[in-house]
Amino acid sequence: MLKEIHEQPDALRSTIMPRINNENLPDFTMDHIPNHIFKSINRVVITACGTAMHAGMVGRVMIERLLRIPVAVEIASEFRYQDPVLDENTLVITISQSGETADTLAALRLAKENNATVLSIVNVKGSSIARESDYVLYTQAGPEIAVASTKAYTAQLSCLYLIAYQFALTRGLLSVKECGDRILKFQKVIQAVEEVLSFDRYMDKIGMDLAKTEDLFFIGRGLDYALSCEGSIKLKEISYIHSEAYAAGELKHGTLSLIVEDTPVVALATQQKVFSKMISNVREVRARGAKVILITNGNPTVDQSIYDYHIALPQLEDELVVFSAAVILQLLAYYTSLYRGLNIDQPRNLAKSVTVE
C-alpha cells in the first residue's frame, strides 16, 4: 500500500498529461470519445461501489458546478434494483478499478437496456466493464495490488475532472481561455501530491497516537464531506477502527452525542467558502474534549488551542485540494494500521475485486 501511495504522482501524470493537447485543453482523441456525446445530455448518473463511489461524489460536485445539470451518485448494488429513470439523454458514468465489479457491471447493463450512454472509468484494459461500455477512459495507474485503493482513486478523480472540463467546454459553458486556465491549474495537483508525500514523518507520529483508539470521526463540508467518506472507509478497512464520516453541519443533529474526551476527529477545512463554518464545528467538538486533527488548504491563521495536530496542505484552488488531501488521509490510515500491527495489504474479510454479489 505504501508503495502504491508513493506511485500517485506518476499515476496522475500518466492519466492526465496525454489527455491535454498543445492548447492546454482536454482531449479525448486517444480514448475515441467524441465531443458530441456531451451535447444532448441533460442528466448524469455516476454509479460505483466503495472507494470508486466516493470518487463519484467528488465528480458530482465538479460536474454540477460547471454544467448546472443534475448529477446523481448511486451505489451500484442499490441502483440496479431501484428501477432508475434513464433515457437516451442520460450519461451514466460507471467507475471500477478492476472493471469486473459485479454490481457495477450489472448497473452498466441496466443503463444500456434503457438507452443511456455509458462512459466507464476503469484501470484494467479488456475487462468486462471496458468491453461492454459505449466509451472508456482508462486510468493509467498501473497494477494496484493492495486491497485498499489509493492510486486508482486519485486517478479516477483526475478522469472525472477532465470529463467535467471537456463537458463544459463542449457546451460553451467555459471559453477556450477559461478552460485552458483551469487545466494549467489542474496540472499543479501532481506537484502538490509529490509535496505531501514528504509529510510521512508527521503522519507516522499521528498514526502512532491514533493506533490505540477504537472510534474515530471525519467531518467536512462540500468536497470535504465527500473526501471524509473516503478517508473513513480507508481507515476502517485496514485498521479495523470504527470510523464514521459526517457532514459537519449535521453534528448538532445527533452526532455530537458521540464525542467524548479524547475521541479523535479528523476535520477537513480546505474549502474557503465554508471555512469559518468548519472552524465553528471544530470548536464544538473541541469543547466536548475531542482530539482534533485539522487539515487545511495552505496555512490560514487558526487558533492553536482548537487542534492537536494541524496539517497544512500545499496551497491550491479549493476545487483541486482533494488530490493532496486524499493522499494525506491514505497516509493516516496506513500509519495508524502499521502501529496496530495489522496486515495492511490484505485486510480480513476483503478482496481486491468483488466479482460476486
C-alpha positions as CSV (number, residue, x, y, z in Angstrom):
1,M,0.0,0.0,0.0
2,L,2.8,2.4,0.9
3,K,4.5,1.7,-2.4
4,E,1.2,2.5,-4.3
5,I,0.6,5.7,-2.3
6,H,4.0,6.9,-3.5
7,E,3.3,6.0,-7.1
8,Q,0.5,8.5,-7.3
9,P,2.4,11.4,-8.9
10,D,3.4,9.1,-11.8
11,A,-0.1,7.6,-12.0
12,L,-1.6,11.1,-12.2
13,R,0.9,12.3,-14.7
14,S,0.2,9.2,-16.9
15,T,-3.5,9.7,-16.7
16,I,-3.7,13.5,-17.1
17,M,-0.9,14.6,-19.4
18,P,-1.7,12.5,-22.5
19,R,-5.3,13.9,-22.4
20,I,-4.2,17.6,-22.6
21,N,-3.4,19.0,-26.0
22,N,-1.0,21.7,-27.1
23,E,-3.5,24.4,-26.3
24,N,-3.9,23.1,-22.7
25,L,-7.4,21.8,-23.4
26,P,-8.8,18.4,-22.5
27,D,-8.5,16.0,-25.4
28,F,-10.1,12.5,-25.5
29,T,-8.9,11.7,-29.0
30,M,-6.8,8.8,-27.7
31,D,-9.8,7.4,-26.0
32,H,-12.0,7.7,-29.1
33,I,-14.6,9.7,-27.1
34,P,-16.3,12.2,-29.5
35,N,-17.2,15.6,-28.1
36,H,-20.8,15.4,-29.5
37,I,-21.9,12.8,-26.8
38,F,-21.8,15.6,-24.2
39,K,-24.1,18.0,-26.2
40,S,-27.5,16.4,-25.7
41,I,-27.0,15.2,-22.1
42,N,-29.4,16.7,-19.6
43,R,-28.7,14.4,-16.6
44,V,-25.7,12.4,-15.4
45,V,-25.7,9.3,-13.1
46,I,-22.5,8.1,-11.6
47,T,-22.6,4.6,-10.2
48,A,-19.9,2.6,-8.5
49,C,-19.0,0.8,-5.2
50,G,-16.9,1.7,-2.3
51,T,-13.9,3.9,-3.0
52,A,-14.9,4.4,-6.6
53,M,-18.3,5.6,-5.5
54,H,-16.5,8.2,-3.2
55,A,-14.6,9.4,-6.3
56,G,-18.0,9.8,-7.9
57,M,-19.2,12.0,-5.0
58,V,-16.4,14.4,-5.8
59,G,-17.2,14.2,-9.5
60,R,-20.8,15.1,-8.9
61,V,-19.7,18.4,-7.2
62,M,-17.4,19.3,-10.1
63,I,-19.9,18.4,-12.9
64,E,-22.8,20.2,-11.3
65,R,-20.8,23.3,-10.6
66,L,-19.6,23.6,-14.2
67,L,-22.6,22.2,-16.1
68,R,-25.6,23.2,-13.9
69,I,-27.3,19.9,-14.7
70,P,-28.4,17.3,-12.1
71,V,-25.9,14.6,-11.2
72,A,-26.8,11.6,-9.1
73,V,-24.3,9.3,-7.4
74,E,-25.7,5.8,-6.9
75,I,-24.3,2.8,-5.1
76,A,-24.3,0.2,-7.8
77,S,-25.7,-2.5,-5.7
78,E,-28.8,-0.3,-5.0
79,F,-29.0,1.3,-8.4
80,R,-29.7,-2.0,-10.2
81,Y,-32.7,-2.7,-8.1
82,Q,-34.3,0.7,-8.0
83,D,-35.9,0.9,-11.5
84,P,-34.0,4.1,-12.1
85,V,-35.2,6.8,-14.5
86,L,-32.9,6.6,-17.6
87,D,-33.2,7.6,-21.2
88,E,-31.1,8.5,-24.3
89,N,-30.3,11.9,-22.8
90,T,-28.7,10.4,-19.7
91,L,-25.0,9.9,-19.4
92,V,-24.2,7.0,-17.0
93,I,-20.6,7.0,-15.7
94,T,-19.5,3.7,-14.1
95,I,-16.3,3.6,-12.2
96,S,-14.3,0.4,-11.3
97,Q,-10.6,-0.2,-10.7
98,S,-10.8,-3.8,-11.8
99,G,-13.5,-3.4,-14.4
100,E,-15.1,-6.6,-13.1
101,T,-17.1,-5.4,-10.1
102,A,-20.3,-7.4,-10.3
103,D,-22.8,-4.8,-9.1
104,T,-21.2,-2.1,-11.3
105,L,-21.3,-4.3,-14.3
106,A,-25.0,-5.1,-13.7
107,A,-25.7,-1.4,-13.3
108,L,-24.0,-0.8,-16.7
109,R,-26.1,-3.4,-18.4
110,L,-29.3,-1.9,-16.9
111,A,-28.3,1.6,-18.2
112,K,-27.7,0.2,-21.7
113,E,-31.1,-1.6,-21.7
114,N,-32.6,1.9,-21.0
115,N,-30.8,3.5,-23.9
116,A,-28.5,5.6,-21.8
117,T,-24.9,6.4,-23.0
118,V,-22.4,4.6,-20.8
119,L,-18.9,6.0,-20.2
120,S,-16.7,4.0,-17.9
121,I,-13.6,4.8,-15.9
122,V,-11.6,1.6,-15.4
123,N,-8.0,0.6,-14.8
124,V,-7.8,-2.8,-16.5
125,K,-7.9,-3.0,-20.3
126,G,-10.0,-5.7,-21.7
127,S,-12.1,-6.0,-18.5
128,S,-15.8,-6.8,-18.7
129,I,-16.9,-3.2,-17.9
130,A,-14.5,-1.8,-20.5
131,R,-15.8,-4.2,-23.2
132,E,-19.4,-3.5,-22.6
133,S,-19.3,0.3,-22.3
134,D,-20.0,2.7,-25.1
135,Y,-16.9,4.6,-24.2
136,V,-14.0,4.1,-21.8
137,L,-11.5,6.3,-20.0
138,Y,-8.6,4.2,-18.7
139,T,-6.8,5.3,-15.6
140,Q,-3.2,4.8,-16.3
141,A,-2.4,3.9,-12.7
142,G,-0.7,0.6,-13.4
143,P,-1.4,-2.6,-11.3
144,E,-2.8,-1.9,-7.9
145,I,-2.2,-4.9,-5.6
146,A,-3.2,-3.7,-2.1
147,V,-6.8,-4.2,-1.3
148,A,-7.2,-0.6,-0.1
149,S,-7.4,1.6,-3.2
150,T,-5.0,4.6,-3.3
151,K,-3.5,5.4,-6.7
152,A,-6.6,4.1,-8.5
153,Y,-8.8,6.5,-6.5
154,T,-6.8,9.7,-7.4
155,A,-6.5,8.6,-11.0
156,Q,-10.3,8.1,-11.1
157,L,-10.7,11.6,-9.7
158,S,-8.5,13.0,-12.4
159,C,-10.6,11.4,-15.1
160,L,-13.8,12.9,-13.6
161,Y,-12.2,16.4,-13.5
162,L,-11.2,16.0,-17.2
163,I,-14.7,14.9,-18.1
164,A,-16.2,17.9,-16.3
165,Y,-13.8,20.3,-18.1
166,Q,-14.5,18.7,-21.5
167,F,-18.2,18.7,-20.9
168,A,-18.3,22.4,-20.0
169,L,-16.0,23.3,-23.0
170,T,-18.1,21.4,-25.5
171,R,-21.3,23.1,-24.3
172,G,-19.8,26.6,-24.3
173,L,-20.0,27.0,-20.5
174,L,-16.3,27.5,-20.4
175,S,-14.5,29.5,-23.0
176,V,-11.3,28.2,-24.5
177,K,-9.3,30.6,-22.4
178,E,-11.2,29.8,-19.2
179,C,-10.8,26.0,-19.8
180,G,-7.1,26.4,-20.6
181,D,-6.6,28.4,-17.4
182,R,-8.3,25.7,-15.4
183,I,-6.2,22.9,-17.0
184,L,-3.0,24.8,-16.2
185,K,-4.0,25.0,-12.5
186,F,-5.2,21.4,-12.6
187,Q,-1.8,20.1,-13.6
188,K,-0.4,21.5,-10.3
189,V,-2.1,18.7,-8.4
190,I,0.8,16.4,-9.4
191,Q,3.4,18.6,-7.7
192,A,1.1,19.0,-4.7
193,V,0.8,15.3,-4.3
194,E,4.6,15.0,-4.5
195,E,4.9,17.5,-1.8
196,V,2.5,15.9,0.7
197,L,4.3,12.5,0.3
198,S,7.1,14.2,2.3
199,F,4.8,14.6,5.2
200,D,5.2,11.0,6.1
201,R,7.1,11.5,9.3
202,Y,4.4,13.7,10.7
203,M,1.7,11.2,9.6
204,D,3.8,8.5,11.3
205,K,3.6,10.4,14.5
206,I,-0.2,11.0,14.2
207,G,-0.7,7.3,13.3
208,M,1.2,6.2,16.4
209,D,-1.1,8.4,18.5
210,L,-4.3,7.1,16.9
211,A,-3.4,3.4,16.9
212,K,-4.9,3.0,20.4
213,T,-8.3,4.4,19.6
214,E,-11.4,2.3,18.7
215,D,-13.7,5.1,17.5
216,L,-12.9,8.0,15.1
217,F,-14.8,10.6,13.2
218,F,-14.2,12.5,10.0
219,I,-16.1,15.8,9.4
220,G,-16.2,18.1,6.4
221,R,-18.5,20.2,4.2
222,G,-19.0,20.1,0.4
223,L,-16.0,18.5,-1.3
224,D,-14.5,17.9,2.1
225,Y,-17.5,15.8,3.1
226,A,-17.0,13.6,0.0
227,L,-13.4,13.2,1.0
228,S,-14.3,12.4,4.6
229,C,-16.3,9.4,3.3
230,E,-13.2,8.1,1.5
231,G,-10.9,8.8,4.5
232,S,-13.2,7.0,6.7
233,I,-13.5,3.8,4.6
234,K,-9.8,3.8,4.1
235,L,-9.1,3.9,7.8
236,K,-11.7,1.3,8.9
237,E,-11.0,-1.2,6.2
238,I,-7.3,-1.6,7.1
239,S,-7.1,-0.5,10.8
240,Y,-10.4,-2.1,11.9
241,I,-11.1,1.1,13.9
242,H,-14.8,2.1,13.9
243,S,-14.9,5.2,11.8
244,E,-17.7,7.4,10.6
245,A,-17.8,10.4,8.2
246,Y,-20.3,13.2,8.8
247,A,-21.3,16.4,7.1
248,A,-20.0,18.8,9.7
249,G,-23.3,20.8,9.7
250,E,-25.1,17.7,11.0
251,L,-23.1,17.5,14.2
252,K,-25.9,19.0,16.3
253,H,-28.5,16.7,14.8
254,G,-27.3,13.7,16.8
255,T,-23.6,13.0,16.1
256,L,-22.3,15.4,18.8
257,S,-23.5,13.0,21.5
258,L,-20.8,10.5,20.4
259,I,-18.0,12.9,21.0
260,V,-16.4,12.4,24.4
261,E,-13.0,13.1,26.0
262,D,-10.1,12.1,23.6
263,T,-12.3,11.0,20.7
264,P,-10.3,11.6,17.6
265,V,-11.9,13.9,15.0
266,V,-10.3,14.5,11.6
267,A,-11.6,17.9,10.5
268,L,-11.2,18.7,6.8
269,A,-11.4,22.5,6.3
270,T,-10.0,23.1,2.9
271,Q,-12.9,25.0,1.3
272,Q,-12.7,28.8,1.7
273,K,-16.5,29.3,1.2
274,V,-17.3,27.2,4.4
275,F,-14.0,27.6,6.3
276,S,-15.4,29.7,9.1
277,K,-18.3,27.3,9.5
278,M,-15.9,24.4,9.7
279,I,-13.8,26.1,12.4
280,S,-17.0,26.7,14.3
281,N,-17.7,22.9,14.1
282,V,-14.2,22.2,15.2
283,R,-14.8,24.4,18.3
284,E,-17.9,22.4,19.0
285,V,-16.1,19.0,19.1
286,R,-13.1,20.5,20.9
287,A,-15.4,21.8,23.6
288,R,-16.5,18.2,24.2
289,G,-12.9,17.0,24.6
290,A,-12.2,15.8,21.1
291,K,-8.6,15.2,19.9
292,V,-8.6,17.2,16.6
293,I,-6.5,16.6,13.5
294,L,-7.2,19.7,11.4
295,I,-6.4,19.6,7.7
296,T,-6.4,23.0,5.8
297,N,-5.6,24.3,2.3
298,G,-2.4,26.3,2.9
299,N,-1.7,27.6,6.3
300,P,-4.5,30.0,7.4
301,T,-4.4,31.7,10.8
302,V,-6.2,29.4,13.2
303,D,-6.3,29.4,17.0
304,Q,-3.8,26.7,18.0
305,S,-5.9,25.8,21.0
306,I,-8.6,24.1,18.8
307,Y,-6.4,21.3,17.4
308,D,-3.9,18.7,18.5
309,Y,-2.4,18.3,15.0
310,H,-2.5,20.7,12.0
311,I,-1.7,19.5,8.5
312,A,-1.3,22.5,6.2
313,L,-1.6,21.2,2.6
314,P,0.2,22.9,-0.3
315,Q,-2.0,25.9,-1.4
316,L,-4.2,25.1,-4.4
317,E,-7.5,26.2,-5.8
318,D,-10.2,24.9,-3.4
319,E,-11.6,22.5,-6.0
320,L,-8.3,20.9,-6.5
321,V,-7.1,20.3,-3.0
322,V,-8.9,16.9,-2.8
323,F,-6.0,15.2,-4.5
324,S,-3.4,16.1,-1.9
325,A,-5.9,15.7,0.9
326,A,-6.7,12.2,-0.3
327,V,-3.0,11.3,-0.1
328,I,-2.8,12.6,3.5
329,L,-5.8,10.5,4.5
330,Q,-4.2,7.4,2.9
331,L,-1.0,8.0,4.9
332,L,-3.1,8.5,8.0
333,A,-4.8,5.1,7.5
334,Y,-1.5,3.4,6.6
335,Y,0.5,4.6,9.7
336,T,-2.4,4.0,12.1
337,S,-2.7,0.4,10.8
338,L,1.0,-0.1,11.0
339,Y,1.1,0.7,14.7
340,R,-1.8,-1.7,15.3
341,G,0.4,-4.5,13.8
342,L,-2.0,-5.5,11.1
343,N,-1.7,-7.0,7.6
344,I,-2.2,-3.7,5.8
345,D,-2.2,-5.1,2.2
346,Q,-4.7,-7.9,2.9
347,P,-7.2,-6.8,5.5
348,R,-9.5,-9.5,6.8
349,N,-12.7,-10.5,5.0
350,L,-12.0,-8.2,2.0
351,A,-11.0,-8.9,-1.6
352,K,-9.4,-6.6,-4.1
353,S,-12.0,-7.2,-6.8
354,V,-15.6,-8.0,-5.8
355,T,-16.8,-10.2,-8.7
356,V,-19.9,-11.7,-6.9
357,E,-22.8,-10.2,-5.1
